[in-house]
Every structure is written in structure tokens, then in C-alpha cells.
Amino acid sequence: MSETSPILNVKAVGARVVRGALPIAPAPDILDLRFLADVEAGPAPRVWVDASAQALEALLIARSRVDHVDDGLRLIDAHFADGRLRAPARLAAATRSTLFSAVAEVYAASGSCRRAGEYAATAITYADDAVTLYRAHAVRTLAAAINGEYRLAGESLAVCEELASTSGWEMVYPDYAVLLARILISSAALDVESLAATAMELREGAPNDPFWQYTARAAEAMCALVRRDYAEGIVLVAALAGGTESSSGHAMVRGFAQGVYADLLLARGEPRRALAVLEGRVSPPGHALCFDMQRAAALIALGREREVLETTDPCLRMGTQHCVRTLTPLLLRRAVAHARLGNDQAADAAFAEGFHLSESLGGSLTPYLTLPQAEVLALLERLAAQHPASAGTAERLAAMLELVPTHDHRPPLPNLSPREERLALSLRGPRSLPQIAEELDVSPNTVKSQLRSIYSKLQVSGRDAAVAVLEAHGFYV
């Protein structure tokens, strides 16, 4: 058989990709990954040996890293059950460890953080040298970070850093799973310096890989949000969401960027536009990305508290199937909505649950992003009074809230009734009031009456001024 045969070519590419997933080698080349992502796995062998297991590992890594995650999940379903290979296996411990790390990586890419954690834990058990142990802990830190378990993520990250510093390797190359985890951990702490450093490592670690470059820009957009540089952040993330390379990011990273986009708009005082950005977005199973939670923040800014509860009720019904990282901010948003509706008992219960859940997992400031700080401080004060053991933590958090990006300090748009909103939407443009009345199927006198009410609420005296105020608040998005 010649050296250029397809079979030998697949084996050579697979070997490069498997090695490239380790910290002692450069990241796999994007052309190798794309090539392997289109290679069919074929039937399972009667008995798995190191060569066949490494071939499967390469296919899983490739599918994860070029965002063919559904194909990767199908491969896992075909060959794994209950945390182990379906067919008998005679594998070296290191081979079994890196194979299970690859399975964990696919699950993490799909947002199935608990399954990712299970396989990563098994990979750690089988790791028999520093290289395979690093690889297993790298995927474990990502799985934990996706689920909001920042303390656990930090422990595995510390193991990776210790191994990198003491192993004696000639060179330690950036690990994509570690960099993704660091983005989530740094975002939780609103740590701009770490986010910026991680973005730079992504840019330099695989300059020809569009997925690494997309993730770097997403981290930079998060930096802009934390720095309160909303204009720069919106420009960055708008290109990620709608630019010609918008499909170059992994699904989870694209969803993260979409959430940052909504948060930037909310922080700039544009809740309607934030809702428009989130329109049609469906949360993946498990809600590692929870767009209902994101919508809840915009609805709070618009004073639509009952919709906050209606939108997030299905999330609560998911029970333990809901991702912990996105459940925490969801509970805090529900607490604000309940408090505004006068449901103090429900507000305190939801806030206490979200607060204690966040603190038990390592603490995070991101659940408080874009929430009205005065209302959060009031809820914190009540929590401290009702749970004296948590008073010190509540006071510390209250002091740190000044780090949390919030909306610009312009007055909020007064609440308009549904009929007034319909009329306000018709004010911009050349249509006369009689034409608007006909379009809305109401009398001209009704239009005039509603206009007087709108002008009074907006504190203006005419149509042009009303339109200007509404435009400034993003009403016409």
C-alpha cells in the first residue's frame, strides 16, 4: 500500500489531532480537523484496542472543534453506554483516559455539562502521567465552569497550572478547553485583565483557526461590557452575531456572545432592542444557554414583571435538569419581579435560593448583571435580616455591586398602556392623525386622548418631541 493511500492518510491526520489536543503540542490544524470531521467512523471493532480507540478519539475531537457536535453525539451514542464503551476493550490506561476526555469535550460543546463532568472524572481516574492528567482536568474545568461550579472549575484549573509548571515539558501550548473555562471563570468575577489575557492567548494560540479567533472576539466583547464601554462592545458583538464569519464560532460560544450582546444593550438602556436580539432564540436542552433568563432581564427593564414570571416558569419546572449557572440569575430576576408585584414572600424565597446557590458554587457577579441595583440592594438587606449567618456575605456582595455593569443613568421610559404603545409605534412617519386612527380602527378623538396621555407621561408637548424621546429609548426597535 502506498504512503498516499486514504487509509494511511486518515491514520496520520488522526494521530496529529490526538496529539494536538495535548498540552505538549500545538493545537490541531483546522484543515486536519475539517478533514476528519467528514470521515465516517464505520462499525465498532469486536474488541477495542489502542489504535481503534485513538482513531475514534480523533473523530470525536474533530467533530467537537469544528462544531459538528450532533455528529459527535451520535458517535458517542453508537459506542458508549452508561459511562463506558459498549464493546469489550483492551486499552492502555493513557489511551482510555484521553478517549474519555474526548467524549467529555463533545458533551461540553453540546452544553451537557454533567455528562461532560462524568466522563472527565473517569478520564482523571485512568490518567497515568502528567500529560493525560492535564488533558482530563482541562475538560473537567470546562464542564464545571459551564455549569457554574466555579470553585470546582478553579480546583481543576489549579491542577493544570501546577502540572504545566512542574512537568518539565519543553513547551506548554494553550489548551482550548482551559481557555474557554477561563473566559467563564473570569466573566463570573468580572476580571477584565484575565479576560483580555485569555483573548490574546486565543488569538496567538491558533491564528489560522476561525473558531479560536471567534472565541477571542467574544471574550473581548465581554471585556467591553465589564469596562462599561458599551459602544465598542456592541460593535464587536454585532459583527460576531451578524458578520460574514458569524458561523465560525462554536454553538455554545455563539450563544455566549448573543447573551453578551443582550447585556450590552440592556446596560446601554435599550431593553426593546435586547429583546429583538433574543427573538427566536431557543435554549438548548439543559439550558446551559438560557435565553428565557436573558429575556427576563429585558422584561424587567420594561416593567413587564408578570411576563418575567410567565417566561421563566418552564425553566423552574425543569428541576435539576436546568443548568445551575443560568438558574442562579433566573432566580434573581424572578425575585425582582415578585418584589415589584408585592409578593414579598416569593421574592425573598427566590432571592435567597439564587444567592445561596451562587455562593455555594464559588460566587459570581454575573447573575447581577443589568439588574436594578437599588432593588437588588433592598433584597440583600432583607436577606441579611432573615438569614443572619449570611449577613457578612450579603454585605460583601453589596459592596461589590458597584463593579457590576448596569444601565446608563438616563430616566427609564414611562410605562405606556398597550393601546398607547400601539399609537406610539404609529407616530414615527408621515401618516396624519386621521390616517393613524383609521389604521388602528379607533376614532380621531380616541387618538387625541391617548396622545395627551402619552405626551404627559413623556413630559413633552408635541409629536416630534415624543418621537425623539421614544427613539432615544430604543422604542422603535
DOKE-888819 format. One record per residue (C-alpha): x, y, z. Coordinates in nm, 4 decimals, decimal comma, always signed. Example, Ala and Ser with C-alpha at 12.3 -4.5 7.8 and 13.67 -1.06 7.14 Angstrom:
! DOKE-888819
REC        x        y        z
REC  +1,2300  -0,4500  +0,7800
REC  +1,3670  -0,1060  +0,7140
END
This chain:
! DOKE-888819
REC        x        y        z
REC  +0,0000  +0,0000  +0,0000
REC  +0,1426  +0,3410  -0,0961
REC  +0,2116  +0,6164  +0,1550
REC  -0,0569  +0,8304  -0,0052
REC  -0,3411  +0,5801  +0,0446
REC  -0,6549  +0,7263  +0,2054
REC  -0,6330  +0,4839  +0,4983
REC  -0,2789  +0,5842  +0,5906
REC  -0,3704  +0,9497  +0,5422
REC  -0,6605  +0,9222  +0,7902
REC  -0,4349  +0,7496  +1,0423
REC  -0,1657  +1,0158  +1,0109
REC  -0,4135  +1,3021  +1,0428
REC  -0,5828  +1,1299  +1,3361
REC  -0,2516  +1,0882  +1,5159
REC  -0,1740  +1,4596  +1,4686
REC  -0,5155  +1,5632  +1,6007
REC  -0,4938  +1,3369  +1,9070
REC  -0,1500  +1,4747  +1,9884
REC  -0,2649  +1,8316  +1,9214
REC  -0,5279  +1,8011  +2,1943
REC  -0,2488  +1,7560  +2,4495
REC  -0,0646  +2,0448  +2,6195
REC  +0,2729  +1,9354  +2,4778
REC  +0,1790  +2,0046  +2,1140
REC  +0,0336  +2,2922  +1,9117
REC  -0,3448  +2,2951  +1,8663
REC  -0,4715  +2,0693  +1,5857
REC  -0,4602  +2,2303  +1,2433
REC  -0,8012  +2,3458  +1,1227
REC  -0,7562  +2,1638  +0,7899
REC  -0,6890  +1,8370  +0,9734
REC  -0,9974  +1,8911  +1,1869
REC  -1,2204  +1,9654  +0,8894
REC  -1,0863  +1,6612  +0,7076
REC  -1,1560  +1,4250  +0,9974
REC  -1,4965  +1,5772  +1,0692
REC  -1,6161  +1,4351  +0,7355
REC  -1,4647  +1,0897  +0,7857
REC  -1,7175  +0,8169  +0,8680
REC  -1,6394  +0,6158  +1,1799
REC  -1,7561  +0,2802  +1,0479
REC  -1,8709  -0,0085  +1,2662
REC  -1,7234  -0,0701  +1,6087
REC  -1,4488  -0,3307  +1,6312
REC  -1,5210  -0,6575  +1,8081
REC  -1,2636  -0,5559  +2,0690
REC  -1,1306  -0,2028  +2,1132
REC  -0,7511  -0,1745  +2,1103
REC  -0,5321  +0,1321  +2,1357
REC  -0,5235  +0,2006  +1,7606
REC  -0,9022  +0,1832  +1,7095
REC  -0,9692  +0,3839  +2,0267
REC  -0,7294  +0,6585  +1,9173
REC  -0,8986  +0,6716  +1,5773
REC  -1,2354  +0,7223  +1,7478
REC  -1,0806  +0,9830  +1,9766
REC  -0,9565  +1,1806  +1,6771
REC  -1,3006  +1,1771  +1,5154
REC  -1,4621  +1,2997  +1,8381
REC  -1,2104  +1,5811  +1,8805
REC  -1,2587  +1,6908  +1,5203
REC  -1,6377  +1,6960  +1,5457
REC  -1,6233  +1,8949  +1,8660
REC  -1,3796  +2,1545  +1,7400
REC  -1,5426  +2,2306  +1,4055
REC  -1,8872  +2,2425  +1,5670
REC  -2,0221  +1,9155  +1,4239
REC  -2,1454  +1,8428  +1,7736
REC  -2,4554  +1,6465  +1,6750
REC  -2,2351  +1,4089  +1,4738
REC  -2,0114  +1,3728  +1,7765
REC  -2,3067  +1,2904  +1,9995
REC  -2,4206  +1,0260  +1,7528
REC  -2,0757  +0,8698  +1,7643
REC  -2,0900  +0,8616  +2,1419
REC  -2,4361  +0,7034  +2,1413
REC  -2,3137  +0,4383  +1,8981
REC  -2,0105  +0,3356  +2,1020
REC  -2,0758  +0,4288  +2,4673
REC  -2,3409  +0,3473  +2,7267
REC  -2,3580  +0,4131  +3,0992
REC  -2,0174  +0,5757  +3,1034
REC  -1,8228  +0,3000  +2,9269
REC  -1,7561  +0,1516  +2,5851
REC  -2,0292  -0,0820  +2,4599
REC  -1,7838  -0,3362  +2,3183
REC  -1,5006  -0,5057  +2,5128
REC  -1,1764  -0,3090  +2,5270
REC  -0,8085  -0,3869  +2,5833
REC  -0,6706  -0,0383  +2,6232
REC  -0,3713  +0,1189  +2,7933
REC  -0,4745  +0,3445  +3,0797
REC  -0,3499  +0,6560  +2,8963
REC  -0,5497  +0,5684  +2,5836
REC  -0,8659  +0,5140  +2,7853
REC  -0,8109  +0,8437  +2,9675
REC  -0,7677  +1,0582  +2,6550
REC  -1,0578  +0,8828  +2,4814
REC  -1,2872  +0,9645  +2,7715
REC  -1,1550  +1,3217  +2,7721
REC  -1,2601  +1,3486  +2,4054
REC  -1,6097  +1,2235  +2,4941
REC  -1,6268  +1,4817  +2,7729
REC  -1,5206  +1,7530  +2,5283
REC  -1,8084  +1,6689  +2,2918
REC  -2,0577  +1,6758  +2,5782
REC  -1,9198  +2,0106  +2,6969
REC  -1,9542  +2,1505  +2,3441
REC  -2,3194  +2,0433  +2,3449
REC  -2,3859  +2,2066  +2,6833
REC  -2,4354  +1,8701  +2,8574
REC  -2,2065  +1,9720  +3,1402
REC  -2,2996  +1,6950  +3,3834
REC  -2,2251  +1,4190  +3,1346
REC  -1,9068  +1,6018  +3,0434
REC  -1,8148  +1,6064  +3,4105
REC  -1,8829  +1,2343  +3,4482
REC  -1,6552  +1,1354  +3,1598
REC  -1,3885  +1,3853  +3,2663
REC  -1,3878  +1,2322  +3,6149
REC  -1,3354  +0,8883  +3,4605
REC  -1,0559  +1,0289  +3,2444
REC  -0,8868  +1,1625  +3,5576
REC  -0,9092  +0,8180  +3,7182
REC  -0,7323  +0,6497  +3,4246
REC  -0,4705  +0,9198  +3,3658
REC  -0,1280  +0,7690  +3,4338
REC  +0,1043  +1,0580  +3,3507
REC  +0,1148  +1,4369  +3,3677
REC  +0,0074  +1,4854  +3,0053
REC  -0,3098  +1,2768  +3,0244
REC  -0,3921  +1,4139  +3,3707
REC  -0,3666  +1,7699  +3,2355
REC  -0,5940  +1,6826  +2,9437
REC  -0,8556  +1,5284  +3,1757
REC  -0,8527  +1,8200  +3,4208
REC  -0,8710  +2,0694  +3,1320
REC  -1,2011  +1,9222  +3,0167
REC  -1,3233  +1,8896  +3,3745
REC  -1,2623  +2,2596  +3,4431
REC  -1,4648  +2,3464  +3,1322
REC  -1,7552  +2,1187  +3,2300
REC  -1,7644  +2,2682  +3,5800
REC  -1,7404  +2,6266  +3,4524
REC  -2,0272  +2,5758  +3,2065
REC  -2,2402  +2,4543  +3,4977
REC  -2,1413  +2,7493  +3,7164
REC  -1,9395  +2,5356  +3,9589
REC  -1,6612  +2,7899  +3,9746
REC  -1,4953  +2,6522  +4,2858
REC  -1,4645  +2,3059  +4,1299
REC  -1,3530  +2,4585  +3,7999
REC  -1,0858  +2,6542  +3,9838
REC  -0,9558  +2,3386  +4,1510
REC  -0,9038  +2,1600  +3,8191
REC  -0,7577  +2,4740  +3,6639
REC  -0,5080  +2,4903  +3,9503
REC  -0,4091  +2,1271  +3,8814
REC  -0,3457  +2,2141  +3,5154
REC  -0,1344  +2,5138  +3,6105
REC  +0,0663  +2,3095  +3,8617
REC  +0,1286  +2,0327  +3,6075
REC  +0,2359  +2,2867  +3,3468
REC  +0,4847  +2,4479  +3,5829
REC  +0,6379  +2,1300  +3,7306
REC  +0,6240  +1,8754  +3,4491
REC  +0,9436  +1,9749  +3,2745
REC  +0,7752  +1,9917  +2,9342
REC  +0,9800  +2,1894  +2,6815
REC  +0,6741  +2,3946  +2,5890
REC  +0,3193  +2,4216  +2,7243
REC  +0,0750  +2,5060  +2,4467
REC  -0,2617  +2,6791  +2,5073
REC  -0,5454  +2,4339  +2,5656
REC  -0,8799  +2,5320  +2,4134
REC  -1,0883  +2,3790  +2,6937
REC  -0,8828  +2,5623  +2,9559
REC  -0,9162  +2,8933  +2,7705
REC  -1,2945  +2,8544  +2,7403
REC  -1,3187  +2,7750  +3,1108
REC  -1,1080  +3,0785  +3,1952
REC  -1,3445  +3,3002  +2,9973
REC  -1,6385  +3,1784  +3,2053
REC  -1,4476  +3,1991  +3,5347
REC  -1,3139  +3,5488  +3,4553
REC  -1,6596  +3,6632  +3,3426
REC  -1,8080  +3,5435  +3,6719
REC  -1,5539  +3,7545  +3,8605
REC  -1,5776  +4,0469  +3,6150
REC  -1,1994  +4,0172  +3,5797
REC  -1,1088  +4,2316  +3,2793
REC  -0,7354  +4,1601  +3,2920
REC  -0,7848  +3,7833  +3,2825
REC  -1,0412  +3,8112  +3,0025
REC  -0,8073  +4,0247  +2,7950
REC  -0,5143  +3,7884  +2,8554
REC  -0,7257  +3,4881  +2,7572
REC  -0,8397  +3,6612  +2,4394
REC  -0,4752  +3,7239  +2,3479
REC  -0,3834  +3,3581  +2,4121
REC  -0,6674  +3,2502  +2,1838
REC  -0,5544  +3,4864  +1,9094
REC  -0,1945  +3,3674  +1,9272
REC  -0,2584  +3,0007  +2,0093
REC  -0,4219  +2,9117  +1,6777
REC  -0,4072  +3,2150  +1,4471
REC  -0,5426  +3,0212  +1,1481
REC  -0,8349  +2,8612  +1,3327
REC  -1,1518  +3,0735  +1,2883
REC  -1,3128  +2,9117  +1,5925
REC  -1,0324  +3,0239  +1,8226
REC  -1,0445  +3,3735  +1,6702
REC  -1,4231  +3,3961  +1,7130
REC  -1,3915  +3,2977  +2,0788
REC  -1,1209  +3,5611  +2,1267
REC  -1,3566  +3,8316  +1,9970
REC  -1,6363  +3,7067  +2,2241
REC  -1,4017  +3,7428  +2,5219
REC  -1,3127  +4,0952  +2,4084
REC  -1,6829  +4,1840  +2,3889
REC  -1,7260  +4,0638  +2,7479
REC  -1,4297  +4,2841  +2,8416
REC  -1,6082  +4,5828  +2,6926
REC  -1,9232  +4,5046  +2,8935
REC  -1,7303  +4,4877  +3,2209
REC  -1,5401  +4,8083  +3,1360
REC  -1,8751  +4,9738  +3,0588
REC  -1,7524  +5,0537  +2,7078
REC  -2,0920  +4,9658  +2,5655
REC  -2,0467  +5,1229  +2,2225
REC  -1,7257  +4,9303  +2,1486
REC  -1,8756  +4,6078  +2,2839
REC  -2,1886  +4,6362  +2,0720
REC  -1,9801  +4,6899  +1,7576
REC  -1,7694  +4,3831  +1,8417
REC  -2,0562  +4,1522  +1,9211
REC  -2,2819  +4,2721  +1,6380
REC  -2,0146  +4,1544  +1,3958
REC  -1,9977  +3,8207  +1,5787
REC  -2,3734  +3,7787  +1,5532
REC  -2,4328  +3,9058  +1,2017
REC  -2,0998  +3,9261  +1,0253
REC  -1,9740  +3,7074  +0,7448
REC  -1,7867  +3,4902  +0,9979
REC  -2,0806  +3,4527  +1,2349
REC  -2,0938  +3,0784  +1,1661
REC  -1,7280  +3,0338  +1,2578
REC  -1,7954  +3,0103  +1,6286
REC  -1,8941  +2,7060  +1,8270
REC  -2,2654  +2,6941  +1,9134
REC  -2,2016  +2,7450  +2,2843
REC  -1,9692  +3,0390  +2,2181
REC  -2,2172  +3,1927  +1,9726
REC  -2,4846  +3,1682  +2,2408
REC  -2,2490  +3,3263  +2,4950
REC  -2,1838  +3,6123  +2,2517
REC  -2,5574  +3,6550  +2,1960
REC  -2,6060  +3,6867  +2,5713
REC  -2,3276  +3,9451  +2,5942
REC  -2,4965  +4,1358  +2,3093
REC  -2,8249  +4,1467  +2,5011
REC  -2,6477  +4,2503  +2,8219
REC  -2,4630  +4,5309  +2,6426
REC  -2,7896  +4,6648  +2,5022
REC  -2,9570  +4,6414  +2,8423
REC  -2,6642  +4,8157  +3,0063
REC  -2,6970  +5,0943  +2,7486
REC  -3,0672  +5,1259  +2,8321
REC  -3,2109  +4,9557  +2,5216
REC  -3,4287  +4,6705  +2,6513
REC  -3,6511  +4,6560  +2,3431
REC  -3,3522  +4,6102  +2,1191
REC  -3,2202  +4,3438  +2,3578
REC  -3,5479  +4,1554  +2,3189
REC  -3,5176  +4,1856  +1,9425
REC  -3,1678  +4,0340  +1,9549
REC  -3,3017  +3,7395  +2,1567
REC  -3,6155  +3,6895  +1,9463
REC  -3,6480  +3,3368  +1,8152
REC  -3,3553  +3,2053  +2,0173
REC  -3,4338  +2,8639  +2,1675
REC  -3,2411  +2,7397  +2,4682
REC  -3,0596  +2,4072  +2,4125
REC  -3,1534  +2,1064  +2,6284
REC  -3,0363  +2,1619  +2,9836
REC  -3,0302  +2,5412  +2,9333
REC  -2,6529  +2,5833  +2,9558
REC  -2,7602  +2,8778  +2,7414
REC  -3,0893  +3,0077  +2,8817
REC  -3,2413  +3,2701  +2,6572
REC  -3,5547  +3,2858  +2,8722
REC  -3,3335  +3,4056  +3,1570
REC  -3,1854  +3,6672  +2,9222
REC  -3,5324  +3,7817  +2,8135
REC  -3,6354  +3,8149  +3,1780
REC  -3,3774  +4,0900  +3,2325
REC  -3,5129  +4,2900  +2,9364
REC  -3,8700  +4,2417  +3,0548
REC  -3,7750  +4,3724  +3,3989
REC  -3,6259  +4,6821  +3,2382
REC  -3,9553  +4,7315  +3,0517
REC  -4,1636  +4,6910  +3,3690
REC  -4,3328  +4,3712  +3,2439
REC  -4,2969  +4,1744  +3,5656
REC  -4,5735  +3,9218  +3,5070
REC  -4,4155  +3,8274  +3,1749
REC  -4,0889  +3,7663  +3,3626
REC  -4,2616  +3,5011  +3,5719
REC  -4,4533  +3,3505  +3,2795
REC  -4,1388  +3,3328  +3,0667
REC  -3,9321  +3,1597  +3,3331
REC  -4,1948  +2,9247  +3,4822
REC  -4,0988  +2,6435  +3,2374
REC  -3,7363  +2,6760  +3,3484
REC  -3,8337  +2,6089  +3,7090
REC  -4,0361  +2,3087  +3,6016
REC  -3,7159  +2,1566  +3,4602
REC  -3,5998  +2,0976  +3,8172
REC  -3,2494  +1,9539  +3,8427
REC  -3,2262  +1,9276  +3,4627
REC  -3,1659  +2,3039  +3,4418
REC  -2,8062  +2,4227  +3,4237
REC  -2,7027  +2,5690  +3,7590
REC  -2,5033  +2,8577  +3,6054
REC  -2,8088  +3,0017  +3,4281
REC  -3,0546  +2,9058  +3,7029
REC  -2,8953  +3,1480  +3,9501
REC  -2,9585  +3,4705  +3,7510
REC  -3,3032  +3,3392  +3,6576
REC  -3,3958  +3,3135  +4,0264
REC  -3,2693  +3,6660  +4,0948
REC  -3,4737  +3,8068  +3,8060
REC  -3,7829  +3,6325  +3,9392
REC  -3,7120  +3,7790  +4,2828
REC  -3,7102  +4,1342  +4,1433
REC  -4,0347  +4,0665  +3,9532
REC  -4,2076  +3,9249  +4,2626
REC  -4,0900  +4,2200  +4,4731
REC  -4,2335  +4,4698  +4,2257
REC  -4,5640  +4,2836  +4,2264
REC  -4,5769  +4,2977  +4,6049
REC  -4,5137  +3,9243  +4,6505
REC  -4,2527  +3,9778  +4,9212
REC  -4,2506  +3,6207  +5,0485
REC  -4,1975  +3,4775  +4,6999
REC  -3,9379  +3,7458  +4,6260
REC  -3,7379  +3,6665  +4,9383
REC  -3,7542  +3,2915  +4,8740
REC  -3,6351  +3,3215  +4,5125
REC  -3,3613  +3,5675  +4,6041
REC  -3,2344  +3,3554  +4,8935
REC  -3,2247  +3,0453  +4,6726
REC  -3,0332  +3,2232  +4,3966
REC  -2,7965  +3,3926  +4,6401
REC  -2,7105  +3,0787  +4,8366
REC  -2,6794  +2,8692  +4,5212
REC  -2,4318  +3,1152  +4,3737
REC  -2,2268  +3,1374  +4,6916
REC  -2,2152  +2,7601  +4,7391
REC  -2,0651  +2,7164  +4,3915
REC  -1,7932  +2,9740  +4,4340
REC  -1,9711  +3,3059  +4,3949
REC  -2,0257  +3,5105  +4,0826
REC  -2,1206  +3,8659  +3,9999
REC  -2,2622  +3,7893  +3,6556
REC  -2,6104  +3,6905  +3,7870
REC  -2,6498  +4,0531  +3,8946
REC  -2,5624  +4,1936  +3,5524
REC  -2,8084  +4,4604  +3,4322
REC  -3,0448  +4,4177  +3,7288
REC  -3,1691  +4,7369  +3,9007
REC  -2,9134  +4,7783  +4,1785
REC  -3,1370  +4,9644  +4,4223
REC  -3,3860  +4,6772  +4,4162
REC  -3,1114  +4,4165  +4,4497
REC  -2,9663  +4,6035  +4,7477
REC  -3,3092  +4,6078  +4,9127
REC  -3,3414  +4,2326  +4,8608
REC  -2,9916  +4,1807  +5,0008
REC  -3,0810  +4,3832  +5,3083
REC  -3,3903  +4,1708  +5,3692
REC  -3,1899  +3,8516  +5,3152
REC  -2,9326  +3,9612  +5,5751
REC  -3,2107  +4,0292  +5,8258
REC  -3,3777  +3,6911  +5,7632
REC  -3,0544  +3,4862  +5,7418
REC  -2,8104  +3,6339  +5,9969
REC  -2,5469  +3,3711  +5,9109
REC  -2,5336  +3,5148  +5,5586
REC  -2,5254  +3,8797  +5,6647
REC  -2,1493  +3,9163  +5,6206
REC  -2,1547  +3,7639  +5,2736
REC  -2,4530  +3,9800  +5,1783
REC  -2,2704  +4,2936  +5,2924
REC  -1,9603  +4,1955  +5,0967
REC  -2,1699  +4,1388  +4,7855
REC  -2,3487  +4,4718  +4,8317
REC  -2,0104  +4,6455  +4,8386
REC  -1,9017  +4,4664  +4,5201
REC  -2,2157  +4,5531  +4,3231
REC  -2,0590  +4,8781  +4,2129
REC  -1,8399  +4,6621  +3,9845
REC  -2,1463  +4,5213  +3,8100
REC  -2,2341  +4,6870  +3,4772
REC  -2,5766  +4,8447  +3,4947
REC  -2,7809  +5,0568  +3,2601
REC  -2,6866  +5,4149  +3,1845
REC  -2,8267  +5,6713  +3,4228
REC  -3,0927  +5,8179  +3,1959
REC  -3,4522  +5,8128  +3,3190
REC  -3,6390  +5,4939  +3,2230
REC  -3,9150  +5,5161  +2,9662
REC  -4,2501  +5,5612  +3,1456
REC  -4,4834  +5,2657  +3,1196
REC  -4,7328  +5,3052  +2,8373
REC  -5,0553  +5,1087  +2,8213
REC  -5,0853  +4,8509  +2,5382
REC  -5,3134  +5,0893  +2,3441
REC  -5,0745  +5,3777  +2,3980
REC  -4,7856  +5,1603  +2,2746
REC  -4,9809  +5,0819  +1,9547
REC  -5,0361  +5,4503  +1,8946
REC  -4,6756  +5,5407  +1,9824
REC  -4,5498  +5,2925  +1,7256
REC  -4,7508  +5,4759  +1,4596
REC  -4,6272  +5,8244  +1,5443
REC  -4,2992  +5,7998  +1,3562
REC  -4,3561  +5,8622  +0,9875
REC  -4,5670  +6,0820  +0,7608
REC  -4,9135  +5,9487  +0,8495
REC  -5,1646  +6,2025  +0,9734
REC  -5,3645  +6,1509  +1,2915
REC  -5,6856  +6,0682  +1,0959
REC  -5,4880  +5,8093  +0,8976
REC  -5,3481  +5,6611  +1,2193
REC  -5,6984  +5,6496  +1,3691
REC  -5,8258  +5,4608  +1,0654
REC  -5,5316  +5,2219  +1,0747
REC  -5,5866  +5,1477  +1,4450
REC  -5,9640  +5,1261  +1,3965
REC  -6,0394  +5,3932  +1,6589
REC  -6,1929  +5,7387  +1,6429
REC  -5,9818  +6,0534  +1,5942
REC  -6,0946  +6,1694  +1,9389
REC  -5,9586  +5,8479  +2,0916
REC  -5,6257  +5,9099  +1,9211
REC  -5,6164  +6,2654  +2,0574
REC  -5,6991  +6,1476  +2,4077
REC  -5,4310  +5,8808  +2,4034
REC  -5,1816  +6,1294  +2,2599
REC  -5,2411  +6,3675  +2,5500
REC  -5,1710  +6,0820  +2,7901
REC  -4,8518  +5,9837  +2,6030
REC  -4,7282  +6,3452  +2,5951
REC  -4,7953  +6,3783  +2,9680
REC  -4,6043  +6,0595  +3,0520
REC  -4,3101  +6,1570  +2,8305
REC  -4,3208  +6,5178  +2,9542
REC  -4,3292  +6,6601  +2,6020
REC  -4,5676  +6,8917  +2,4210
REC  -4,5776  +6,7572  +2,0664
REC  -4,5449  +6,4651  +1,8291
REC  -4,1877  +6,5290  +1,7139
REC  -4,0617  +6,5589  +2,0707
REC  -4,2451  +6,2400  +2,1692
REC  -4,0883  +6,0503  +1,8793
REC  -3,7431  +6,1821  +1,9755
REC  -3,7818  +6,0591  +2,3344
REC  -3,9104  +5,7216  +2,2193
REC  -3,6237  +5,6839  +1,9713
REC  -3,3697  +5,7658  +2,2404
REC  -3,5019  +5,4748  +2,4466
REC  -3,4923  +5,2272  +2,1588
REC  -3,8725  +5,2053  +2,1493
REC  -3,8932  +5,1601  +1,7732
REC  -3,6691  +4,8536  +1,7513
END
